[in-house]
Amino acid sequence: MAAGDGARRRGCCASGGGDGGGSSLFPEESFRSWSSYGRALLETGPRLRERVTARSLESAEVNEVRGRSGADMRRTLTWWDLMWFGIGAVIGSGIFVLTGQEAKEAAGPAVVVSYAVSGVSAMLSVFCYTEFAVEIPVAGGSFAYLRVELGDFMAYIAAGNILLEYCIGGAAVARSWTSYFATLLNHHPNDFRIHAAALADDYSRLDPIAVAVTLLICLAAALSTKGSSRFNYVLSIAHLAVIVFIVVAGLTVANPSNLTADFAPFGARGIFAASAVLFFAYIGFDAVSTMAEETRNPAKDIPIGLVAAMTLTTTIYCVLALVLCLMQPYTDMDVDAPFSVAFTNAGMDWAKYIVAFGALKGMTTVLLAGSVGQARYLTHIARTHMVPPCLASVHPRLGTPVNATVAMALATAVIALFTDLGILSNLLSISTLFIFTLVAVALLVRRYYVAGETSASDRNKLAACLAVILAASVASAACWGITAGDGGGGGGKSKAKEWAPYAVTGGAWLLATAFLAFGVPRARTPRTWGVPLVPWLPAASVMINVFLLGSIDAASFVRFGLWTAALLVYYFLVGLHASYDTAKLLAAEANAARVEEGAGKAGGDGN
């Protein structure tokens, strides 16, 4: 025990700069001088080969890596806190905007089915995240899970994308907060924004209210996780009260003929196209997995909290969509403020203020949960030294990652001040679905492969099955994207021809998953809580996530590629060498601990 503690203390000292070499931002050996950095760059190839295949140990993530933060985060959260964090992280402005848009343009009243399909897809990802959060209860979330199962490099690419998602998503919600606040005061949103004519159109509306809200939320998140939790579920309960009002008041003016006259005017393709968009009304639950390190009993609290949050969220979304479709014909819905306009058309103009008030509360909880989650992602990434290790520090008195919280809040505030963010919405979707797919693949690897135990034959079978599952999923998404412009009309033969490719790709997915289930022995059983129906459930998660990617426009994939290229440049110049040095230091500390333990035993025998 003493040796282990000593190793953790040495790790903390190393994070702070070790023996004084290097800089405060990058204290590693490779950055001690320009000549050291030059030598490191010359070794980029060998270092990259090592880090691409390097997989972190669970024990290292939970103990040594976590120990680099100095103080521990406080274990104060229960399943009740996690459930409300999950609800608060997900139910924001999306339901009040996307429902009308997708009902009018894609699905009609069948938007209710679209929400159910999206909810099932999100629940599959929830299950995958839950097993990892129970087994590896650290603040790093998907970054830590991927480091253990898919290696350092894939974890870094995922981390860069999830931080982008949090920053831009938080900035978008903050600017929406200004819009709904203006509605409450009977003003146009731009009345509260400053027009900077010298800037480009997409960046010329400066939003100081969005910045102020972001920084206030940051302050709350930095001061206390438990306090943030209490504030979150108070606001979430108030938000649910507004939702109950919308449902009850909406049903008083319901017209069943609006629902039954033409339930699915755009057919099955419209339902699934809407699901691809509405899925993103569920984004945010992954922030809850980053709180595992602060949960009292992860094995019990995390599964109950996450599954309960997603079940309630899906139910609420479907009920709200149903009420909106009953209130007015889908052709008359407003794509920007469907609920407010529906109440106005029903002679209840006063109700739009209650709707705006509810949306405002919802966005506040989304910002709070996002601030808590993104700081914990950044904290664990900094523990590996892929970003400056000073961001890994946990405040000894507050028990929260103050440095990481402030850094992420400042990045979000800068984006929220300048950018209207409309062009980046699909980029966020790509990043999220990409990460969810990697986590599902990592879960399959976790169950069927253990280094040093799994035979080469079984490893190759696993790799082949994963390749077919991914290829079938990509082919399904490609078919969907290619045929999206077709009207889908025609006779029975044309319809059969339209769906024939999906029978082929679905059959390939089914055979590969069945072979994985019955032809490859499992290498690991969860210690406490595990995903049911493995490999079927995570394989289905891969298929659905990749399929939804096929509904996103090509320009967004170009932007995704540019961002990934920027991440690679930073990795090759900085992150690779910092994490390489840190991994070597960790290995040396582990060896030193074993030597000290052996010396102690030898001394004891001598006495």
KOLLUM-746107 format. One line per 10 residues: their letters; for each residue x, y, z of C-alpha. Coordinates in pm, 1 decimal, m for minus. Example, Ala and Ser with C-alpha at 12.3 -4.5 7.8 and 13.67 -1.06 7.14 Angstrom:
<recs>
as = 1230.0 m450.0 780.0; 1367.0 m106.0 714.0
</recs>
This chain:
<recs>
maagdgarrr = 0.0 0.0 0.0; 277.1 241.1 88.3; 457.6 170.9 m234.3; 142.7 229.9 m434.4; 77.9 555.9 m255.8; 430.4 661.5 m323.2; 388.0 590.7 m690.1; 77.6 806.0 m699.6; 255.8 1092.2 m525.9; 545.3 1071.4 m769.5
gccasgggdg = 295.5 1079.3 m1056.2; 146.7 1399.3 m919.2; 486.6 1558.5 m884.6; 568.6 1460.0 m1240.3; 253.6 1628.6 m1357.7; 355.3 1945.6 m1191.9; 691.0 1962.5 m1353.5; 902.8 1692.5 m1194.6; 1252.6 1808.5 m1116.8; 1207.4 2146.1 m1271.1
ggsslfpees = 1281.5 2074.2 m1634.9; 1053.6 2160.0 m1921.2; 774.5 2412.7 m1891.4; 472.4 2453.1 m1669.7; 249.2 2351.0 m1959.2; 452.7 2055.6 m2083.6; 689.1 1924.1 m1813.7; 778.0 1602.7 m1999.8; 1130.1 1500.3 m2103.9; 1068.3 1570.8 m2473.1
frswssygra = 1002.6 1940.6 m2402.4; 1291.0 2016.5 m2163.8; 1486.8 2190.7 m2439.8; 1475.8 2252.6 m2811.8; 1733.5 1979.1 m2866.7; 1519.0 1733.0 m2667.0; 1218.4 1829.1 m2874.1; 1413.7 1784.5 m3195.8; 1520.0 1433.2 m3090.7; 1158.8 1352.9 m3003.0
lletgprlre = 1037.9 1464.2 m3347.9; 1299.3 1241.0 m3512.5; 1154.0 947.6 m3315.7; 794.7 1021.2 m3419.1; 767.0 703.2 m3629.1; 874.8 451.5 m3361.9; 679.7 635.2 m3091.8; 366.7 638.4 m3306.4; 393.4 264.4 m3371.9; 413.4 201.8 m3000.0
rvtarslesa = 127.8 434.3 m2897.9; m108.7 316.6 m3173.6; m100.3 m36.9 m3035.5; m61.4 57.7 m2666.3; m366.2 m24.7 m2451.5; m395.6 110.1 m2100.8; m465.7 m121.6 m1807.4; m788.0 m80.7 m1611.8; m591.5 m66.8 m1288.6; m371.5 210.1 m1429.9
evnevrgrsg = m674.3 421.5 m1532.8; m845.6 377.1 m1195.9; m536.6 421.4 m977.0; m215.8 567.5 m1120.2; m370.6 788.3 m1391.5; m643.3 915.8 m1160.6; m379.7 985.8 m895.5; m218.7 1251.9 m1112.7; m494.4 1494.6 m1017.8; m356.2 1520.3 m665.9
admrrtltww = m675.1 1537.5 m459.2; m959.8 1293.1 m526.4; m1303.1 1400.1 m644.8; m1565.1 1358.1 m374.2; m1795.4 1055.5 m394.0; m2125.4 1229.1 m321.2; m2358.6 1126.0 m606.3; m2633.9 863.1 m595.7; m2859.2 714.5 m866.0; m3107.7 992.7 m793.2
dlmwfgigav = m2845.2 1256.8 m877.9; m2738.3 1070.2 m1192.9; m3096.0 1027.8 m1313.0; m3167.0 1399.7 m1285.8; m2829.2 1487.2 m1439.5; m2923.0 1260.3 m1730.8; m3264.4 1423.2 m1772.6; m3114.7 1770.0 m1735.6; m2838.7 1694.5 m1986.7; m3077.5 1574.7 m2256.4
igsgifvltg = m3410.3 1758.9 m2236.9; m3333.3 2107.4 m2364.5; m3451.1 2319.1 m2654.1; m3441.4 2035.0 m2909.5; m3787.0 1899.4 m2833.0; m3938.0 2248.5 m2866.0; m3784.3 2308.2 m3211.0; m3708.6 1979.9 m3389.4; m4053.4 1827.0 m3343.3; m4233.3 2075.1 m3567.2
qeakeaagpa = m3954.9 2078.2 m3823.9; m3945.1 1699.2 m3868.3; m4321.9 1653.4 m3851.2; m4379.3 1911.6 m4125.1; m4087.3 1822.6 m4352.7; m4009.7 1453.3 m4299.2; m4247.3 1232.7 m4101.0; m4588.5 1390.2 m4045.4; m4771.3 1265.8 m3732.1; m4544.6 958.0 m3749.8
vvvsyavsgv = m4281.9 1181.7 m3588.0; m4395.4 1004.0 m3269.6; m4257.0 678.9 m3414.6; m3940.1 862.4 m3518.0; m3884.6 970.8 m3158.5; m3934.5 611.8 m3041.0; m3680.4 480.4 m3295.1; m3426.7 745.3 m3188.0; m3491.7 660.6 m2823.4; m3419.2 292.0 m2883.3
samlsvfcyt = m3096.1 385.3 m3060.4; m2992.3 610.9 m2772.7; m3078.7 340.6 m2518.9; m2844.0 94.9 m2692.7; m2559.6 343.4 m2649.3; m2665.3 400.6 m2286.9; m2621.3 29.3 m2214.4; m2272.3 25.6 m2369.2; m2164.6 332.6 m2172.3; m2312.1 191.8 m1850.0
efaveipvag = m2105.1 m126.8 m1846.8; m1785.5 69.6 m1901.6; m1875.1 327.6 m1636.2; m1938.5 50.8 m1380.9; m1621.5 m141.9 m1465.7; m1392.9 161.9 m1513.0; m1535.1 432.4 m1280.3; m1317.0 728.9 m1375.6; m1385.0 1081.8 m1499.2; m1257.1 1014.0 m1851.1
gsfaylrvel = m1577.0 860.0 m1985.7; m1540.2 726.9 m2340.1; m1178.9 849.2 m2355.8; m1078.3 615.5 m2072.1; m1284.5 326.1 m2209.0; m1124.7 352.5 m2552.1; m774.1 379.3 m2404.8; m827.8 46.1 m2234.4; m985.9 m141.0 m2526.3; m883.6 26.8 m2854.6
gdfmayiaag = m562.3 200.9 m2753.9; m417.7 545.9 m2701.5; m450.0 674.3 m3056.3; m820.2 598.8 m3112.0; m895.1 738.1 m2765.8; m723.3 1065.6 m2856.3; m917.7 1106.8 m3183.4; m1242.8 1039.8 m2995.5; m1142.8 1282.1 m2719.6; m1077.3 1564.4 m2964.2
nilleycigg = m1417.4 1515.6 m3121.0; m1608.0 1495.3 m2794.8; m1445.9 1814.8 m2664.5; m1544.8 1984.9 m2991.7; m1900.1 1857.7 m2944.3; m1918.1 1994.9 m2591.8; m1774.0 2336.7 m2678.5; m1982.2 2405.1 m2987.6; m2293.2 2238.0 m2846.4; m2266.7 2441.9 m2526.3
aavarswtsy = m2216.5 2760.3 m2724.7; m2522.2 2685.2 m2939.5; m2739.2 2626.4 m2633.1; m2606.7 2945.4 m2471.2; m2705.8 3150.3 m2777.9; m3046.6 2978.2 m2778.9; m3078.2 3079.4 m2413.5; m3055.9 3442.9 m2526.8; m3326.3 3383.2 m2788.1; m3576.2 3235.4 m2541.6
fatllnhhpn = m3491.6 3502.1 m2284.6; m3576.2 3765.6 m2545.7; m3908.9 3590.8 m2614.5; m4002.3 3614.0 m2248.3; m3940.7 3990.3 m2261.5; m4124.4 4036.9 m2595.1; m3803.5 4125.7 m2779.1; m3622.2 3996.9 m3084.8; m3303.5 3801.2 m2990.9; m3083.7 4044.2 m3186.5
dfrihaaala = m3206.7 4324.2 m2960.9; m2972.6 4177.4 m2698.3; m2681.5 4120.0 m2934.1; m2416.4 4364.6 m3054.0; m2373.7 4398.8 m3429.6; m2006.9 4409.8 m3528.8; m2027.9 4516.9 m3894.4; m1655.3 4460.4 m3950.9; m1693.0 4083.9 m3898.7; m1831.1 3825.1 m4140.7
ddysrldpia = m2207.7 3772.4 m4130.9; m2188.5 3438.6 m3946.9; m1975.2 3596.8 m3672.8; m2104.0 3952.2 m3650.1; m2379.3 3916.0 m3385.5; m2192.2 3931.5 m3055.3; m2387.5 3771.7 m2771.4; m2273.8 3895.9 m2426.6; m2572.2 3729.9 m2252.2; m2461.1 3388.2 m2381.0
vavtllicla = m2112.4 3455.2 m2244.1; m2248.8 3563.0 m1903.7; m2471.5 3254.8 m1875.3; m2182.6 3025.2 m1971.7; m1951.8 3175.3 m1708.6; m2218.4 3165.3 m1434.9; m2283.8 2798.2 m1508.7; m1906.8 2739.5 m1495.4; m1893.7 2899.1 m1150.1; m2169.9 2670.8 m1022.3
aalstkgssr = m2000.9 2360.0 m1166.1; m1663.1 2453.7 m1017.2; m1789.8 2522.7 m666.4; m1962.2 2192.3 m593.3; m2067.7 1881.2 m783.4; m2329.1 1793.1 m522.6; m2455.4 2152.9 m517.3; m2474.4 2149.4 m897.7; m2670.4 1826.0 m876.4; m2926.2 1975.3 m637.3
fnyvlsiahl = m2962.8 2287.3 m851.4; m3001.6 2065.5 m1157.5; m3283.2 1849.7 m1027.1; m3470.9 2148.2 m884.2; m3466.0 2308.0 m1230.5; m3542.2 1973.9 m1396.6; m3846.5 1918.5 m1174.8; m3969.9 2268.7 m1262.4; m3908.6 2187.2 m1628.2; m4112.5 1867.6 m1598.4
avivfivvag = m4394.7 2071.0 m1441.3; m4398.4 2292.1 m1753.0; m4404.0 1980.0 m1971.3; m4702.0 1845.2 m1776.2; m4878.1 2178.9 m1835.5; m4808.5 2158.8 m2209.6; m4950.0 1806.1 m2224.0; m5264.8 1881.0 m2021.8; m5337.0 2216.8 m2188.6; m5263.4 2073.9 m2532.0
ltvanpsnlt = m5502.2 1782.6 m2486.5; m5786.3 2023.9 m2408.6; m5769.4 2144.6 m2770.5; m5676.9 1809.4 m2927.3; m5833.3 1696.6 m3254.1; m5786.3 1321.3 m3317.1; m5843.5 1366.8 m3690.4; m5509.7 1551.7 m3712.5; m5340.8 1225.3 m3614.5; m5541.1 974.5 m3816.7
adfapfgarg = m5602.6 1155.6 m4144.9; m5255.1 1090.3 m4287.6; m5033.8 936.8 m4021.2; m4720.6 869.0 m4229.5; m4742.9 1088.7 m4541.4; m4372.2 1044.6 m4627.4; m4360.6 670.1 m4568.6; m4095.8 463.1 m4389.9; m3812.0 665.8 m4541.4; m3955.2 981.8 m4386.7
ifaasavlff = m3982.4 817.0 m4045.3; m3617.5 705.8 m4047.8; m3494.8 1033.2 m4197.3; m3663.0 1216.4 m3909.3; m3509.7 970.1 m3661.9; m3163.1 1062.6 m3787.9; m3230.6 1424.5 m3693.9; m3428.9 1363.4 m3376.2; m3158.0 1134.1 m3238.2; m2965.1 1446.2 m3152.4
ayigfdavst = m3237.5 1558.4 m2914.5; m3106.4 1269.9 m2698.4; m2742.1 1376.2 m2699.2; m2595.1 1457.7 m2357.7; m2634.6 1141.7 m2153.0; m2267.1 1051.5 m2204.7; m2179.0 1336.9 m1967.5; m2329.2 1127.8 m1685.4; m2071.6 851.7 m1739.9; m1794.5 1100.3 m1656.2
maeetrnpak = m1940.2 1128.8 m1302.6; m1864.6 764.2 m1218.3; m1560.2 873.2 m1018.9; m1788.1 1079.0 m792.2; m2059.1 812.8 m752.2; m2097.6 638.5 m417.0; m2187.4 294.7 m553.4; m2115.5 280.6 m929.1; m2233.4 m80.8 m970.1; m2585.3 10.5 m855.9
dipiglvaam = m2620.2 384.0 m908.2; m2494.8 415.2 m1267.5; m2722.6 152.9 m1432.6; m3031.3 274.2 m1244.4; m2957.3 642.2 m1301.4; m2873.1 622.0 m1673.1; m3143.4 376.1 m1778.4; m3409.9 559.9 m1577.9; m3307.4 895.0 m1729.5; m3323.1 763.8 m2086.7
tltttiycvl = m3654.6 583.4 m2028.6; m3817.1 898.2 m1889.3; m3669.9 1115.0 m2164.4; m3796.8 888.5 m2444.0; m4143.6 874.3 m2287.6; m4158.6 1254.0 m2250.4; m4047.3 1312.8 m2608.8; m4304.8 1072.8 m2753.1; m4587.5 1219.6 m2543.0; m4498.7 1579.4 m2635.7
alvlclmqpy = m4476.9 1490.5 m3004.4; m4815.5 1316.6 m2983.9; m4977.3 1619.8 m2817.1; m4837.7 1859.7 m3078.6; m4969.6 1641.7 m3362.3; m5312.1 1631.5 m3195.7; m5320.9 2010.6 m3153.6; m5289.4 2100.7 m3522.9; m5231.8 1943.3 m3867.7; m4865.8 1873.4 m3939.2
tdmdvdapfs = m4884.7 2095.0 m4249.5; m4962.4 2399.0 m4033.4; m4679.2 2351.5 m3784.2; m4419.1 2623.2 m3737.1; m4065.2 2491.0 m3781.2; m3907.3 2739.4 m3538.5; m4152.7 2749.7 m3245.3; m4410.2 2473.7 m3301.5; m4557.1 2458.5 m2951.0; m4584.3 2835.6 m2907.9
vaftnagmdw = m4753.7 2879.9 m3245.5; m4985.4 2583.7 m3182.0; m5109.7 2742.2 m2857.7; m5150.1 3079.9 m3029.9; m5356.8 2923.3 m3308.7; m5571.2 2754.0 m3043.7; m5648.8 3090.7 m2882.2; m5404.6 3041.9 m2591.9; m5142.6 3303.5 m2680.2; m5044.6 3345.2 m2314.1
akyivafgal = m4922.1 2984.7 m2306.8; m4623.4 3065.5 m2532.5; m4457.5 3239.8 m2238.4; m4484.1 2924.7 m2028.5; m4335.0 2724.9 m2316.1; m4044.8 2971.5 m2345.6; m3994.6 2960.7 m1968.0; m3980.0 2579.9 m1976.0; m3734.2 2580.1 m2264.3; m3516.7 2831.4 m2076.6
kgmttvllag = m3502.6 2605.0 m1772.4; m3426.1 2307.3 m1991.4; m3135.4 2481.5 m2161.1; m2995.4 2588.1 m1823.2; m2978.2 2225.9 m1705.7; m2824.7 2119.8 m2038.5; m2552.4 2382.5 m1993.4; m2489.3 2274.9 m1634.2; m2466.6 1902.5 m1710.3; m2247.9 1979.0 m2011.2
svgqarylth = m2014.2 2196.8 m1804.9; m1973.8 1922.3 m1545.4; m1919.2 1652.3 m1808.4; m1677.7 1834.9 m2037.2; m1453.6 1935.8 m1746.8; m1420.8 1573.3 m1637.7; m1334.8 1458.6 m1988.9; m1063.9 1722.0 m2010.0; m937.2 1633.1 m1662.3; m873.7 1270.7 m1754.4
iarthmvppc = m720.9 1361.1 m2089.3; m482.0 1593.1 m1903.9; m393.6 1307.4 m1666.4; m246.5 1124.8 m1966.8; m54.8 1445.2 m2063.5; m210.0 1457.9 m2412.5; m301.6 1813.7 m2310.8; m120.2 2023.8 m2046.0; m126.0 1828.8 m1715.3; m207.5 2139.8 m1512.0
lasvhprlgt = m564.6 2093.9 m1638.9; m587.2 1765.5 m1444.2; m568.7 1932.6 m1105.1; m856.4 1872.0 m862.3; m908.8 2146.1 m603.3; m827.8 1994.9 m259.4; m1109.4 2178.9 m80.0; m1382.1 2189.6 m342.0; m1314.2 1842.4 m478.3; m1383.3 1959.0 m836.0
pvnatvamal = m1156.9 2000.3 m1143.9; m1152.9 2379.4 m1136.1; m881.5 2433.5 m1399.5; m1050.5 2210.8 m1657.1; m1391.8 2362.5 m1582.6; m1263.5 2716.6 m1639.1; m1069.5 2623.1 m1954.9; m1370.9 2460.2 m2118.8; m1600.9 2744.4 m2011.9; m1371.1 3005.2 m2168.4
atavialftd = m1352.6 2812.2 m2496.6; m1731.3 2776.2 m2502.4; m1784.1 3143.7 m2415.3; m1557.7 3265.3 m2697.4; m1747.5 3055.4 m2953.2; m2083.2 3164.3 m2808.2; m1984.7 3530.8 m2831.3; m1903.4 3533.3 m3203.0; m2067.7 3246.3 m3387.6; m2424.8 3167.8 m3486.9
lgilsnllsi = m2320.7 2799.8 m3520.1; m2583.4 2697.7 m3773.5; m2325.4 2555.8 m4014.8; m2172.1 2337.1 m3741.4; m2482.0 2152.9 m3617.7; m2428.4 1847.2 m3838.0; m2059.2 1839.8 m3747.0; m2165.8 1782.2 m3385.8; m2386.3 1495.8 m3499.0; m2099.1 1325.3 m3682.1
stlfiftlva = m1869.8 1356.4 m3381.4; m2127.3 1210.4 m3143.5; m2227.7 915.2 m3362.2; m1861.7 843.3 m3436.2; m1783.4 818.9 m3064.1; m2093.5 611.5 m2985.2; m1989.7 366.9 m3258.9; m1636.6 337.2 m3117.9; m1770.1 269.1 m2766.9; m1994.5 m11.5 m2898.1
vallvrryyv = m1699.5 m165.7 m3086.8; m1483.2 m130.8 m2774.6; m1744.2 m320.5 m2571.1; m1732.6 m610.9 m2817.0; m1352.7 m611.4 m2797.2; m1373.9 m606.9 m2417.1; m1600.6 m911.4 m2403.3; m1414.1 m1121.9 m2661.8; m1046.4 m1026.9 m2628.2; m801.7 m1021.6 m2337.3
agetsasdrn = m434.1 m967.1 m2417.7; m221.1 m1269.3 m2330.6; m524.4 m1496.4 m2285.9; m719.8 m1493.6 m2613.6; m570.1 m1724.4 m2877.4; m454.8 m1586.4 m3211.1; m729.9 m1785.2 m3385.6; m1006.7 m1639.0 m3169.7; m857.5 m1290.7 m3204.2; m865.1 m1320.9 m3583.6
klaaclavil = m1225.8 m1445.4 m3575.7; m1322.4 m1144.3 m3364.5; m1144.6 m906.5 m3603.3; m1320.7 m1062.1 m3903.6; m1663.8 m1038.1 m3738.6; m1606.4 m673.6 m3643.5; m1491.3 m595.8 m3998.0; m1808.5 m747.7 m4148.5; m2036.4 m574.1 m3893.8; m1875.4 m237.5 m3970.2
aasvasaacw = m1871.8 m297.1 m4347.6; m2240.1 m399.0 m4348.6; m2327.4 m90.6 m4145.0; m2131.8 140.9 m4376.1; m2288.5 m20.9 m4683.7; m2638.1 29.9 m4538.2; m2560.5 395.8 m4467.8; m2416.2 439.7 m4818.4; m2728.1 287.9 m4978.8; m2946.8 518.2 m4775.3
gitagdgggg = m2745.0 823.8 m4872.9; m2735.6 732.3 m5244.5; m3108.5 663.4 m5270.5; m3217.7 953.8 m5046.8; m3310.9 1163.6 m5346.8; m3542.2 898.6 m5491.7; m3910.6 954.8 m5443.0; m3964.5 598.7 m5327.4; m4273.6 578.1 m5540.6; m4363.7 330.3 m5807.8
ggkskakewa = m4509.5 m16.8 m5796.0; m4429.3 m315.0 m5582.0; m4129.9 m417.7 m5793.2; m3961.5 m79.6 m5755.8; m4022.0 m83.5 m5381.8; m3876.6 m433.5 m5356.5; m3574.4 m319.4 m5557.4; m3532.0 m18.7 m5328.7; m3511.9 m233.5 m5015.4; m3312.5 m522.9 m5167.8
pyavtggawl = m2967.8 m378.8 m5076.5; m3071.4 m357.5 m4711.1; m3164.5 m726.6 m4715.0; m2809.6 m805.2 m4830.1; m2632.4 m576.8 m4583.8; m2867.5 m675.3 m4301.1; m2805.3 m1042.4 m4378.6; m2428.4 m991.8 m4365.3; m2463.0 m809.8 m4031.0; m2684.4 m1089.7 m3897.3
lataflafgv = m2444.3 m1367.8 m4000.9; m2138.0 m1190.3 m3859.6; m2309.8 m1118.5 m3528.8; m2443.0 m1476.0 m3505.3; m2094.6 m1617.0 m3570.4; m1955.1 m1388.2 m3301.9; m2224.8 m1509.0 m3060.8; m2184.5 m1880.7 m3124.3; m1845.9 m1926.0 m3291.1; m1612.8 m1710.0 m3078.5
prartprtwg = m1563.9 m1784.3 m2705.6; m1602.5 m1494.8 m2466.0; m1286.1 m1384.9 m2292.3; m1435.5 m1178.8 m2011.1; m1745.2 m1166.4 m1791.1; m1849.4 m837.7 m1625.5; m1769.6 m829.4 m1255.7; m2085.8 m653.9 m1140.3; m2316.8 m527.1 m1417.1; m2304.6 m605.1 m1785.2
vplvpwlpaa = m2484.6 m522.5 m2109.0; m2751.2 m784.7 m2184.8; m2774.3 m971.7 m2516.7; m2406.5 m940.0 m2610.9; m2302.2 m934.1 m2896.6; m2645.6 m850.4 m3041.5; m2708.5 m526.1 m2854.2; m2369.4 m354.5 m2914.6; m2365.1 m480.1 m3275.4; m2710.2 m325.6 m3325.0
svminvfllg = m2578.1 m2.2 m3175.7; m2297.3 0.5 m3435.1; m2542.0 m61.0 m3719.4; m2790.1 208.8 m3613.7; m2526.0 473.0 m3538.5; m2347.4 422.6 m3870.1; m2681.0 408.6 m4053.2; m2779.0 745.1 m3906.3; m2449.2 888.5 m4028.0; m2574.1 821.6 m4381.0
sidaasfvrf = m2837.1 1094.2 m4338.9; m2580.6 1371.1 m4281.5; m2470.8 1596.9 m4567.0; m2135.0 1558.3 m4742.5; m2014.3 1908.9 m4652.5; m2030.8 1818.8 m4283.1; m1806.6 1517.5 m4344.1; m1555.6 1750.1 m4511.0; m1554.8 1970.8 m4199.1; m1519.9 1658.9 m3983.7
glwtaallvy = m1216.9 1556.7 m4190.3; m1058.1 1901.1 m4151.6; m1105.0 1895.8 m3774.0; m959.5 1544.3 m3752.9; m659.9 1660.3 m3959.1; m603.7 1946.7 m3713.1; m617.2 1696.7 m3426.5; m354.7 1481.6 m3597.2; m120.4 1777.8 m3643.0; m136.9 1855.7 m3270.2
yflvglhasy = m94.4 1486.7 m3184.3; 217.5 1440.1 m3396.4; 377.7 1763.5 m3272.2; 278.9 1753.2 m2902.9; 34.7 1493.9 m2774.3; 221.6 1185.7 m2896.2; 549.6 1283.2 m2731.9; 394.9 1400.4 m2405.6; 188.3 1082.3 m2364.4; 489.0 867.0 m2465.8
dtakllaaea = 707.9 1020.7 m2195.4; 429.1 989.1 m1939.6; 372.8 621.2 m2021.6; 743.6 555.2 m1974.6; 736.9 738.6 m1641.6; 437.2 537.9 m1526.9; 612.2 211.0 m1616.2; 923.1 321.8 m1426.4; 712.8 409.9 m1120.4; 542.9 70.8 m1128.9
naarveegag = 880.5 m104.5 m1144.3; 1013.2 111.9 m859.7; 710.6 23.7 m647.5; 771.6 m347.4 m702.8; 1140.0 m307.8 m615.4; 1054.2 m118.6 m293.9; 799.4 m382.4 m196.9; 1051.4 m660.0 m260.7; 1318.1 m477.5 m59.6; 1078.0 m433.4 230.1
kaggdgn = 999.9 m804.4 235.2; 1368.0 m889.1 217.1; 1440.7 m661.2 509.1; 1160.7 m816.6 708.6; 1299.9 m1163.4 652.7; 1639.3 m1049.3 766.1; 1502.7 m939.0 1097.9
</recs>
